[in-house]
Amino acid sequence: MEAGDINGQLYRMADHLLAGLWLRQGEALDFLNDVSLFLYALAKEHPDFPGQLKSTDCRNISAGIVRCHAELGQLDYRFGSMLPNVSDDVWYGVIECLRLVASGRQRKQDAGRLFDYLLQQMYVKEKIGNFITPRTLADMMACMLDPKPGQVVLDPVCGSGRLLIAAARHCKNCHYIGIDIDEKIRITAFFYMAFHEVFDKTLYRKDFLEGGWKEQADVILANPPYSDDIHETISFMQGIMDALKPDGRCGILVPEGFLTNTVNRDVIDMRRCLLYSHCLEGVISLPRKLYKPYTVSKSSLILLKKKAALPGEPIFFSCVTEYDGAESEFSDAVYEQDMKRIAKAWEFREKRPDIFWRASPEEIKGKDYILGADHYRKSNYMYMYSKTESLRESILAGQAELKRYMDNYFREDSVI
């Protein structure tokens, strides 16, 4: 059977079982982790994986798989707790998916594809409440931070591990560290990274804000949870800078209020610290719709290097254009072109006034250390059009050209 045929059947069966999956909040990750363990066994060609499965066997089978694979021993998690509780229809869907994966020629790749699809669809259908960083944004962050072989890459609030996987796609030969307070999502991150062949990794269950983190990283990517309490963002910023090695670099997603608040002195002082005590390299303004369907939120990516800033060294700003198409057409992929353009130009930002504009520390100080990108937009900045805007301009230009042609045609015809 061709790989495309298997994938099509897998996705259809996955859609079918998800449609019948009725779980309370928090149980969806248990379900996904149980299924992931079986997929992991298939990908590893586990010798004792049974041909016939019964839901009543789940706990014993899961325990057997864990015993056979030493790397699973680090997971302090009780597998097989959720699958016995799903409906017969959902259980049948799980079995059919496993059989399809087992029958294919690319068992390992098919197991990873099915995991990716289940995870993404469970987020989209809001069966999983945890937040997810859009793939396009994760890839842009990894490209701009540019981890090198042998470096330590850290995500202090790793969730399902998407930022770490993006960094691994950019550079495989790093040691990846993920921290999260939620044990269930930490297990999901383990499988997510395993299916993407990120093996040199350590995942900790810990609240990063509690402090006490000793290991330092060369590169940090972070999407901290947004809170009504701006001091939580400040705490994350301070913890991340402490966890960064000298000359290390980090990319942190922050709410717009952190960049523009001019009332809270703690926030203003933190921005001042980033500007002078560390080397603030850039701020990329992100569109509100980027995080749909999970939420609509205005945020920015800030890029920092842990070293003393040079006097007068400029800070670079850019933005990703807001998508203006219909809501039903939305996907974070609509931003991919702009994000790739920004990431590609980042290395040569001093020579790219069409993409980046700059502001001096003196300008920023004069505006109460506001770091919102739009506050420093220069008139010579070339606005980056989205695909829809570019298409609309092409159509309008074509219509104008056609009108000119028709006007000239009829004018010449009337002379004849």
TORKOL-4160 file (C-alpha; in steps of 0.2 Angstrom, whole numbers, padded with zeros to 4 digits, m for minus):
416
<pt num="1" X="0000" Y="0000" Z="0000"/>
<pt num="2" X="0007" Y="0017" Z="m0005"/>
<pt num="3" X="0011" Y="0029" Z="0009"/>
<pt num="4" X="m0001" Y="0042" Z="0003"/>
<pt num="5" X="m0015" Y="0029" Z="0003"/>
<pt num="6" X="m0011" Y="0025" Z="0021"/>
<pt num="7" X="m0010" Y="0043" Z="0027"/>
<pt num="8" X="m0027" Y="0047" Z="0019"/>
<pt num="9" X="m0035" Y="0032" Z="0028"/>
<pt num="10" X="m0026" Y="0036" Z="0044"/>
<pt num="11" X="m0032" Y="0054" Z="0044"/>
<pt num="12" X="m0050" Y="0049" Z="0040"/>
<pt num="13" X="m0050" Y="0036" Z="0054"/>
<pt num="14" X="m0042" Y="0049" Z="0066"/>
<pt num="15" X="m0056" Y="0061" Z="0062"/>
<pt num="16" X="m0069" Y="0047" Z="0065"/>
<pt num="17" X="m0062" Y="0043" Z="0082"/>
<pt num="18" X="m0060" Y="0061" Z="0087"/>
<pt num="19" X="m0078" Y="0065" Z="0083"/>
<pt num="20" X="m0084" Y="0051" Z="0095"/>
<pt num="21" X="m0071" Y="0056" Z="0109"/>
<pt num="22" X="m0081" Y="0063" Z="0123"/>
<pt num="23" X="m0069" Y="0067" Z="0138"/>
<pt num="24" X="m0069" Y="0079" Z="0153"/>
<pt num="25" X="m0056" Y="0093" Z="0153"/>
<pt num="26" X="m0039" Y="0086" Z="0156"/>
<pt num="27" X="m0043" Y="0068" Z="0150"/>
<pt num="28" X="m0039" Y="0071" Z="0132"/>
<pt num="29" X="m0020" Y="0072" Z="0136"/>
<pt num="30" X="m0021" Y="0055" Z="0145"/>
<pt num="31" X="m0030" Y="0048" Z="0130"/>
<pt num="32" X="m0017" Y="0055" Z="0118"/>
<pt num="33" X="m0002" Y="0048" Z="0129"/>
<pt num="34" X="m0010" Y="0031" Z="0129"/>
<pt num="35" X="m0011" Y="0030" Z="0110"/>
<pt num="36" X="0006" Y="0038" Z="0109"/>
<pt num="37" X="0014" Y="0024" Z="0119"/>
<pt num="38" X="0007" Y="0011" Z="0107"/>
<pt num="39" X="0013" Y="0021" Z="0092"/>
<pt num="40" X="0030" Y="0022" Z="0100"/>
<pt num="41" X="0030" Y="0003" Z="0102"/>
<pt num="42" X="0026" Y="0002" Z="0083"/>
<pt num="43" X="0039" Y="0014" Z="0078"/>
<pt num="44" X="0052" Y="0005" Z="0088"/>
<pt num="45" X="0046" Y="m0012" Z="0081"/>
<pt num="46" X="0042" Y="m0018" Z="0098"/>
<pt num="47" X="0043" Y="m0037" Z="0097"/>
<pt num="48" X="0029" Y="m0042" Z="0109"/>
<pt num="49" X="0017" Y="m0029" Z="0102"/>
<pt num="50" X="0000" Y="m0039" Z="0101"/>
<pt num="51" X="m0009" Y="m0042" Z="0085"/>
<pt num="52" X="m0026" Y="m0041" Z="0094"/>
<pt num="53" X="m0029" Y="m0028" Z="0107"/>
<pt num="54" X="m0043" Y="m0027" Z="0120"/>
<pt num="55" X="m0046" Y="m0012" Z="0130"/>
<pt num="56" X="m0045" Y="m0022" Z="0146"/>
<pt num="57" X="m0027" Y="m0027" Z="0142"/>
<pt num="58" X="m0021" Y="m0009" Z="0141"/>
<pt num="59" X="m0013" Y="m0007" Z="0158"/>
<pt num="60" X="m0003" Y="m0024" Z="0156"/>
<pt num="61" X="0002" Y="m0020" Z="0138"/>
<pt num="62" X="0007" Y="m0003" Z="0142"/>
<pt num="63" X="0018" Y="m0009" Z="0157"/>
<pt num="64" X="0026" Y="m0022" Z="0146"/>
<pt num="65" X="0031" Y="m0008" Z="0133"/>
<pt num="66" X="0038" Y="0003" Z="0147"/>
<pt num="67" X="0048" Y="m0011" Z="0154"/>
<pt num="68" X="0056" Y="m0015" Z="0136"/>
<pt num="69" X="0061" Y="0002" Z="0132"/>
<pt num="70" X="0073" Y="0010" Z="0145"/>
<pt num="71" X="0071" Y="0027" Z="0139"/>
<pt num="72" X="0053" Y="0027" Z="0145"/>
<pt num="73" X="0058" Y="0023" Z="0163"/>
<pt num="74" X="0061" Y="0042" Z="0165"/>
<pt num="75" X="0042" Y="0045" Z="0163"/>
<pt num="76" X="0034" Y="0045" Z="0180"/>
<pt num="77" X="0017" Y="0042" Z="0172"/>
<pt num="78" X="0003" Y="0029" Z="0173"/>
<pt num="79" X="0000" Y="0023" Z="0155"/>
<pt num="80" X="m0016" Y="0013" Z="0151"/>
<pt num="81" X="m0028" Y="0023" Z="0162"/>
<pt num="82" X="m0039" Y="0031" Z="0149"/>
<pt num="83" X="m0041" Y="0020" Z="0134"/>
<pt num="84" X="m0051" Y="0007" Z="0144"/>
<pt num="85" X="m0064" Y="0021" Z="0147"/>
<pt num="86" X="m0067" Y="0026" Z="0129"/>
<pt num="87" X="m0082" Y="0020" Z="0119"/>
<pt num="88" X="m0082" Y="0005" Z="0109"/>
<pt num="89" X="m0082" Y="0016" Z="0093"/>
<pt num="90" X="m0067" Y="0026" Z="0098"/>
<pt num="91" X="m0058" Y="0010" Z="0103"/>
<pt num="92" X="m0061" Y="0002" Z="0086"/>
<pt num="93" X="m0054" Y="0018" Z="0078"/>
<pt num="94" X="m0038" Y="0017" Z="0089"/>
<pt num="95" X="m0036" Y="m0001" Z="0084"/>
<pt num="96" X="m0039" Y="0002" Z="0065"/>
<pt num="97" X="m0026" Y="0017" Z="0066"/>
<pt num="98" X="m0013" Y="0005" Z="0074"/>
<pt num="99" X="m0016" Y="m0008" Z="0061"/>
<pt num="100" X="m0014" Y="0004" Z="0047"/>
<pt num="101" X="0003" Y="0010" Z="0054"/>
<pt num="102" X="0008" Y="m0008" Z="0057"/>
<pt num="103" X="0004" Y="m0013" Z="0039"/>
<pt num="104" X="0014" Y="0001" Z="0031"/>
<pt num="105" X="0031" Y="0001" Z="0024"/>
<pt num="106" X="0036" Y="0016" Z="0033"/>
<pt num="107" X="0030" Y="0012" Z="0051"/>
<pt num="108" X="0041" Y="0024" Z="0060"/>
<pt num="109" X="0036" Y="0039" Z="0049"/>
<pt num="110" X="0017" Y="0034" Z="0049"/>
<pt num="111" X="0017" Y="0033" Z="0068"/>
<pt num="112" X="0024" Y="0051" Z="0069"/>
<pt num="113" X="0012" Y="0058" Z="0056"/>
<pt num="114" X="m0003" Y="0050" Z="0065"/>
<pt num="115" X="0004" Y="0058" Z="0082"/>
<pt num="116" X="0006" Y="0075" Z="0074"/>
<pt num="117" X="m0011" Y="0074" Z="0066"/>
<pt num="118" X="m0020" Y="0069" Z="0082"/>
<pt num="119" X="m0011" Y="0082" Z="0092"/>
<pt num="120" X="m0015" Y="0096" Z="0080"/>
<pt num="121" X="m0033" Y="0091" Z="0078"/>
<pt num="122" X="m0036" Y="0089" Z="0097"/>
<pt num="123" X="m0029" Y="0107" Z="0099"/>
<pt num="124" X="m0040" Y="0114" Z="0085"/>
<pt num="125" X="m0056" Y="0105" Z="0092"/>
<pt num="126" X="m0051" Y="0112" Z="0109"/>
<pt num="127" X="m0050" Y="0094" Z="0117"/>
<pt num="128" X="m0034" Y="0100" Z="0124"/>
<pt num="129" X="m0034" Y="0116" Z="0134"/>
<pt num="130" X="m0015" Y="0119" Z="0134"/>
<pt num="131" X="m0008" Y="0133" Z="0122"/>
<pt num="132" X="0002" Y="0129" Z="0107"/>
<pt num="133" X="0014" Y="0140" Z="0098"/>
<pt num="134" X="0010" Y="0141" Z="0079"/>
<pt num="135" X="0023" Y="0131" Z="0068"/>
<pt num="136" X="0027" Y="0146" Z="0057"/>
<pt num="137" X="0031" Y="0156" Z="0072"/>
<pt num="138" X="0042" Y="0142" Z="0080"/>
<pt num="139" X="0051" Y="0140" Z="0064"/>
<pt num="140" X="0055" Y="0159" Z="0063"/>
<pt num="141" X="0061" Y="0160" Z="0081"/>
<pt num="142" X="0073" Y="0145" Z="0078"/>
<pt num="143" X="0080" Y="0152" Z="0062"/>
<pt num="144" X="0083" Y="0169" Z="0070"/>
<pt num="145" X="0091" Y="0162" Z="0086"/>
<pt num="146" X="0102" Y="0150" Z="0075"/>
<pt num="147" X="0107" Y="0137" Z="0087"/>
<pt num="148" X="0124" Y="0129" Z="0084"/>
<pt num="149" X="0130" Y="0111" Z="0086"/>
<pt num="150" X="0135" Y="0106" Z="0104"/>
<pt num="151" X="0125" Y="0120" Z="0111"/>
<pt num="152" X="0112" Y="0119" Z="0125"/>
<pt num="153" X="0094" Y="0124" Z="0120"/>
<pt num="154" X="0081" Y="0127" Z="0133"/>
<pt num="155" X="0062" Y="0130" Z="0134"/>
<pt num="156" X="0057" Y="0135" Z="0151"/>
<pt num="157" X="0039" Y="0132" Z="0148"/>
<pt num="158" X="0040" Y="0119" Z="0134"/>
<pt num="159" X="0022" Y="0112" Z="0133"/>
<pt num="160" X="0021" Y="0099" Z="0120"/>
<pt num="161" X="0039" Y="0104" Z="0114"/>
<pt num="162" X="0035" Y="0113" Z="0098"/>
<pt num="163" X="0048" Y="0127" Z="0100"/>
<pt num="164" X="0062" Y="0113" Z="0104"/>
<pt num="165" X="0057" Y="0103" Z="0089"/>
<pt num="166" X="0058" Y="0119" Z="0078"/>
<pt num="167" X="0076" Y="0122" Z="0085"/>
<pt num="168" X="0080" Y="0104" Z="0081"/>
<pt num="169" X="0074" Y="0105" Z="0063"/>
<pt num="170" X="0087" Y="0120" Z="0062"/>
<pt num="171" X="0101" Y="0111" Z="0071"/>
<pt num="172" X="0100" Y="0092" Z="0076"/>
<pt num="173" X="0116" Y="0091" Z="0086"/>
<pt num="174" X="0111" Y="0101" Z="0102"/>
<pt num="175" X="0106" Y="0096" Z="0119"/>
<pt num="176" X="0088" Y="0100" Z="0121"/>
<pt num="177" X="0080" Y="0104" Z="0138"/>
<pt num="178" X="0062" Y="0107" Z="0142"/>
<pt num="179" X="0053" Y="0112" Z="0158"/>
<pt num="180" X="0035" Y="0111" Z="0162"/>
<pt num="181" X="0024" Y="0110" Z="0177"/>
<pt num="182" X="0011" Y="0099" Z="0169"/>
<pt num="183" X="0017" Y="0080" Z="0170"/>
<pt num="184" X="0004" Y="0075" Z="0156"/>
<pt num="185" X="0010" Y="0088" Z="0143"/>
<pt num="186" X="0028" Y="0084" Z="0148"/>
<pt num="187" X="0024" Y="0066" Z="0142"/>
<pt num="188" X="0016" Y="0072" Z="0126"/>
<pt num="189" X="0032" Y="0082" Z="0123"/>
<pt num="190" X="0043" Y="0067" Z="0126"/>
<pt num="191" X="0033" Y="0057" Z="0112"/>
<pt num="192" X="0032" Y="0073" Z="0101"/>
<pt num="193" X="0051" Y="0075" Z="0101"/>
<pt num="194" X="0054" Y="0056" Z="0099"/>
<pt num="195" X="0043" Y="0055" Z="0084"/>
<pt num="196" X="0053" Y="0070" Z="0077"/>
<pt num="197" X="0070" Y="0060" Z="0081"/>
<pt num="198" X="0075" Y="0073" Z="0094"/>
<pt num="199" X="0085" Y="0060" Z="0106"/>
<pt num="200" X="0097" Y="0071" Z="0115"/>
<pt num="201" X="0084" Y="0079" Z="0127"/>
<pt num="202" X="0080" Y="0081" Z="0145"/>
<pt num="203" X="0062" Y="0085" Z="0151"/>
<pt num="204" X="0059" Y="0091" Z="0168"/>
<pt num="205" X="0043" Y="0093" Z="0178"/>
<pt num="206" X="0046" Y="0109" Z="0187"/>
<pt num="207" X="0038" Y="0127" Z="0189"/>
<pt num="208" X="0051" Y="0138" Z="0182"/>
<pt num="209" X="0045" Y="0153" Z="0192"/>
<pt num="210" X="0049" Y="0144" Z="0208"/>
<pt num="211" X="0068" Y="0148" Z="0204"/>
<pt num="212" X="0082" Y="0136" Z="0209"/>
<pt num="213" X="0086" Y="0132" Z="0191"/>
<pt num="214" X="0105" Y="0130" Z="0190"/>
<pt num="215" X="0109" Y="0124" Z="0172"/>
<pt num="216" X="0112" Y="0138" Z="0159"/>
<pt num="217" X="0109" Y="0137" Z="0141"/>
<pt num="218" X="0116" Y="0145" Z="0125"/>
<pt num="219" X="0099" Y="0147" Z="0117"/>
<pt num="220" X="0082" Y="0150" Z="0125"/>
<pt num="221" X="0066" Y="0150" Z="0116"/>
<pt num="222" X="0051" Y="0154" Z="0126"/>
<pt num="223" X="0032" Y="0157" Z="0125"/>
<pt num="224" X="0027" Y="0160" Z="0143"/>
<pt num="225" X="0009" Y="0160" Z="0148"/>
<pt num="226" X="0001" Y="0177" Z="0147"/>
<pt num="227" X="m0007" Y="0183" Z="0163"/>
<pt num="228" X="m0017" Y="0198" Z="0169"/>
<pt num="229" X="m0003" Y="0201" Z="0181"/>
<pt num="230" X="0011" Y="0209" Z="0172"/>
<pt num="231" X="0023" Y="0205" Z="0186"/>
<pt num="232" X="0023" Y="0186" Z="0180"/>
<pt num="233" X="0030" Y="0191" Z="0163"/>
<pt num="234" X="0043" Y="0201" Z="0172"/>
<pt num="235" X="0047" Y="0186" Z="0183"/>
<pt num="236" X="0049" Y="0175" Z="0167"/>
<pt num="237" X="0060" Y="0188" Z="0159"/>
<pt num="238" X="0072" Y="0189" Z="0175"/>
<pt num="239" X="0072" Y="0170" Z="0176"/>
<pt num="240" X="0076" Y="0168" Z="0158"/>
<pt num="241" X="0091" Y="0180" Z="0158"/>
<pt num="242" X="0098" Y="0171" Z="0174"/>
<pt num="243" X="0097" Y="0155" Z="0164"/>
<pt num="244" X="0106" Y="0161" Z="0149"/>
<pt num="245" X="0125" Y="0159" Z="0147"/>
<pt num="246" X="0136" Y="0175" Z="0144"/>
<pt num="247" X="0134" Y="0179" Z="0126"/>
<pt num="248" X="0119" Y="0167" Z="0125"/>
<pt num="249" X="0104" Y="0172" Z="0115"/>
<pt num="250" X="0085" Y="0171" Z="0118"/>
<pt num="251" X="0069" Y="0174" Z="0109"/>
<pt num="252" X="0054" Y="0177" Z="0121"/>
<pt num="253" X="0036" Y="0180" Z="0116"/>
<pt num="254" X="0028" Y="0194" Z="0127"/>
<pt num="255" X="0011" Y="0202" Z="0127"/>
<pt num="256" X="0010" Y="0219" Z="0119"/>
<pt num="257" X="0006" Y="0227" Z="0136"/>
<pt num="258" X="0023" Y="0223" Z="0142"/>
<pt num="259" X="0031" Y="0233" Z="0128"/>
<pt num="260" X="0019" Y="0248" Z="0129"/>
<pt num="261" X="0014" Y="0250" Z="0147"/>
<pt num="262" X="0019" Y="0268" Z="0153"/>
<pt num="263" X="0010" Y="0267" Z="0170"/>
<pt num="264" X="0018" Y="0252" Z="0179"/>
<pt num="265" X="0036" Y="0257" Z="0185"/>
<pt num="266" X="0041" Y="0239" Z="0187"/>
<pt num="267" X="0038" Y="0236" Z="0169"/>
<pt num="268" X="0047" Y="0251" Z="0163"/>
<pt num="269" X="0062" Y="0247" Z="0174"/>
<pt num="270" X="0062" Y="0230" Z="0166"/>
<pt num="271" X="0062" Y="0237" Z="0149"/>
<pt num="272" X="0076" Y="0249" Z="0154"/>
<pt num="273" X="0086" Y="0234" Z="0161"/>
<pt num="274" X="0084" Y="0224" Z="0144"/>
<pt num="275" X="0090" Y="0239" Z="0135"/>
<pt num="276" X="0105" Y="0243" Z="0145"/>
<pt num="277" X="0110" Y="0229" Z="0156"/>
<pt num="278" X="0108" Y="0216" Z="0142"/>
<pt num="279" X="0109" Y="0218" Z="0123"/>
<pt num="280" X="0091" Y="0220" Z="0116"/>
<pt num="281" X="0093" Y="0216" Z="0097"/>
<pt num="282" X="0076" Y="0217" Z="0090"/>
<pt num="283" X="0057" Y="0217" Z="0092"/>
<pt num="284" X="0046" Y="0208" Z="0079"/>
<pt num="285" X="0027" Y="0214" Z="0080"/>
<pt num="286" X="0016" Y="0199" Z="0077"/>
<pt num="287" X="m0002" Y="0199" Z="0071"/>
<pt num="288" X="m0017" Y="0197" Z="0082"/>
<pt num="289" X="m0024" Y="0182" Z="0072"/>
<pt num="290" X="m0008" Y="0172" Z="0073"/>
<pt num="291" X="m0014" Y="0161" Z="0088"/>
<pt num="292" X="m0031" Y="0157" Z="0081"/>
<pt num="293" X="m0041" Y="0146" Z="0084"/>
<pt num="294" X="m0034" Y="0146" Z="0101"/>
<pt num="295" X="m0035" Y="0164" Z="0105"/>
<pt num="296" X="m0034" Y="0181" Z="0098"/>
<pt num="297" X="m0019" Y="0191" Z="0106"/>
<pt num="298" X="m0007" Y="0205" Z="0101"/>
<pt num="299" X="0011" Y="0200" Z="0106"/>
<pt num="300" X="0028" Y="0203" Z="0100"/>
<pt num="301" X="0044" Y="0193" Z="0099"/>
<pt num="302" X="0059" Y="0201" Z="0108"/>
<pt num="303" X="0077" Y="0195" Z="0104"/>
<pt num="304" X="0091" Y="0197" Z="0117"/>
<pt num="305" X="0109" Y="0193" Z="0119"/>
<pt num="306" X="0116" Y="0192" Z="0136"/>
<pt num="307" X="0130" Y="0205" Z="0136"/>
<pt num="308" X="0132" Y="0223" Z="0140"/>
<pt num="309" X="0124" Y="0234" Z="0126"/>
<pt num="310" X="0136" Y="0245" Z="0117"/>
<pt num="311" X="0133" Y="0264" Z="0118"/>
<pt num="312" X="0121" Y="0270" Z="0105"/>
<pt num="313" X="0119" Y="0252" Z="0097"/>
<pt num="314" X="0102" Y="0252" Z="0088"/>
<pt num="315" X="0087" Y="0241" Z="0091"/>
<pt num="316" X="0079" Y="0234" Z="0075"/>
<pt num="317" X="0060" Y="0232" Z="0073"/>
<pt num="318" X="0049" Y="0224" Z="0060"/>
<pt num="319" X="0032" Y="0217" Z="0059"/>
<pt num="320" X="0022" Y="0202" Z="0052"/>
<pt num="321" X="0007" Y="0209" Z="0042"/>
<pt num="322" X="m0010" Y="0205" Z="0049"/>
<pt num="323" X="m0020" Y="0193" Z="0038"/>
<pt num="324" X="m0036" Y="0201" Z="0031"/>
<pt num="325" X="m0045" Y="0186" Z="0023"/>
<pt num="326" X="m0061" Y="0177" Z="0029"/>
<pt num="327" X="m0060" Y="0169" Z="0045"/>
<pt num="328" X="m0065" Y="0152" Z="0037"/>
<pt num="329" X="m0049" Y="0153" Z="0027"/>
<pt num="330" X="m0038" Y="0156" Z="0042"/>
<pt num="331" X="m0022" Y="0146" Z="0045"/>
<pt num="332" X="m0006" Y="0151" Z="0053"/>
<pt num="333" X="0002" Y="0146" Z="0037"/>
<pt num="334" X="m0004" Y="0162" Z="0029"/>
<pt num="335" X="0010" Y="0171" Z="0038"/>
<pt num="336" X="0023" Y="0159" Z="0033"/>
<pt num="337" X="0030" Y="0169" Z="0018"/>
<pt num="338" X="0032" Y="0185" Z="0029"/>
<pt num="339" X="0040" Y="0176" Z="0043"/>
<pt num="340" X="0052" Y="0167" Z="0031"/>
<pt num="341" X="0057" Y="0184" Z="0024"/>
<pt num="342" X="0060" Y="0191" Z="0041"/>
<pt num="343" X="0070" Y="0176" Z="0047"/>
<pt num="344" X="0081" Y="0176" Z="0031"/>
<pt num="345" X="0084" Y="0195" Z="0032"/>
<pt num="346" X="0088" Y="0195" Z="0050"/>
<pt num="347" X="0107" Y="0191" Z="0048"/>
<pt num="348" X="0109" Y="0206" Z="0036"/>
<pt num="349" X="0096" Y="0218" Z="0045"/>
<pt num="350" X="0108" Y="0233" Z="0045"/>
<pt num="351" X="0106" Y="0233" Z="0026"/>
<pt num="352" X="0088" Y="0229" Z="0025"/>
<pt num="353" X="0078" Y="0245" Z="0027"/>
<pt num="354" X="0064" Y="0237" Z="0017"/>
<pt num="355" X="0061" Y="0225" Z="0031"/>
<pt num="356" X="0069" Y="0232" Z="0047"/>
<pt num="357" X="0068" Y="0249" Z="0054"/>
<pt num="358" X="0079" Y="0255" Z="0069"/>
<pt num="359" X="0078" Y="0266" Z="0084"/>
<pt num="360" X="0092" Y="0272" Z="0095"/>
<pt num="361" X="0093" Y="0269" Z="0114"/>
<pt num="362" X="0091" Y="0288" Z="0116"/>
<pt num="363" X="0074" Y="0288" Z="0106"/>
<pt num="364" X="0068" Y="0273" Z="0116"/>
<pt num="365" X="0072" Y="0282" Z="0132"/>
<pt num="366" X="0063" Y="0298" Z="0126"/>
<pt num="367" X="0047" Y="0287" Z="0125"/>
<pt num="368" X="0048" Y="0280" Z="0142"/>
<pt num="369" X="0057" Y="0264" Z="0136"/>
<pt num="370" X="0041" Y="0259" Z="0125"/>
<pt num="371" X="0047" Y="0244" Z="0114"/>
<pt num="372" X="0031" Y="0243" Z="0103"/>
<pt num="373" X="0037" Y="0241" Z="0085"/>
<pt num="374" X="0025" Y="0254" Z="0078"/>
<pt num="375" X="0031" Y="0268" Z="0089"/>
<pt num="376" X="0047" Y="0269" Z="0079"/>
<pt num="377" X="0041" Y="0265" Z="0061"/>
<pt num="378" X="0050" Y="0276" Z="0049"/>
<pt num="379" X="0043" Y="0283" Z="0033"/>
<pt num="380" X="0055" Y="0274" Z="0022"/>
<pt num="381" X="0050" Y="0257" Z="0028"/>
<pt num="382" X="0042" Y="0247" Z="0014"/>
<pt num="383" X="0026" Y="0239" Z="0021"/>
<pt num="384" X="0026" Y="0220" Z="0019"/>
<pt num="385" X="0011" Y="0215" Z="0010"/>
<pt num="386" X="0002" Y="0198" Z="0014"/>
<pt num="387" X="m0002" Y="0186" Z="0000"/>
<pt num="388" X="m0020" Y="0192" Z="m0001"/>
<pt num="389" X="m0015" Y="0210" Z="m0002"/>
<pt num="390" X="m0002" Y="0206" Z="m0015"/>
<pt num="391" X="m0015" Y="0197" Z="m0025"/>
<pt num="392" X="m0028" Y="0211" Z="m0023"/>
<pt num="393" X="m0015" Y="0224" Z="m0030"/>
<pt num="394" X="m0011" Y="0213" Z="m0045"/>
<pt num="395" X="m0029" Y="0211" Z="m0049"/>
<pt num="396" X="m0032" Y="0230" Z="m0047"/>
<pt num="397" X="m0017" Y="0233" Z="m0058"/>
<pt num="398" X="m0023" Y="0221" Z="m0071"/>
<pt num="399" X="m0040" Y="0229" Z="m0071"/>
<pt num="400" X="m0033" Y="0246" Z="m0073"/>
<pt num="401" X="m0022" Y="0240" Z="m0087"/>
<pt num="402" X="m0037" Y="0232" Z="m0096"/>
<pt num="403" X="m0047" Y="0248" Z="m0094"/>
<pt num="404" X="m0033" Y="0258" Z="m0102"/>
<pt num="405" X="m0032" Y="0246" Z="m0116"/>
<pt num="406" X="m0051" Y="0246" Z="m0119"/>
<pt num="407" X="m0051" Y="0265" Z="m0118"/>
<pt num="408" X="m0037" Y="0266" Z="m0131"/>
<pt num="409" X="m0046" Y="0253" Z="m0142"/>
<pt num="410" X="m0062" Y="0262" Z="m0143"/>
<pt num="411" X="m0054" Y="0279" Z="m0145"/>
<pt num="412" X="m0044" Y="0272" Z="m0160"/>
<pt num="413" X="m0060" Y="0264" Z="m0167"/>
<pt num="414" X="m0070" Y="0280" Z="m0166"/>
<pt num="415" X="m0057" Y="0289" Z="m0176"/>
<pt num="416" X="m0058" Y="0276" Z="m0190"/>
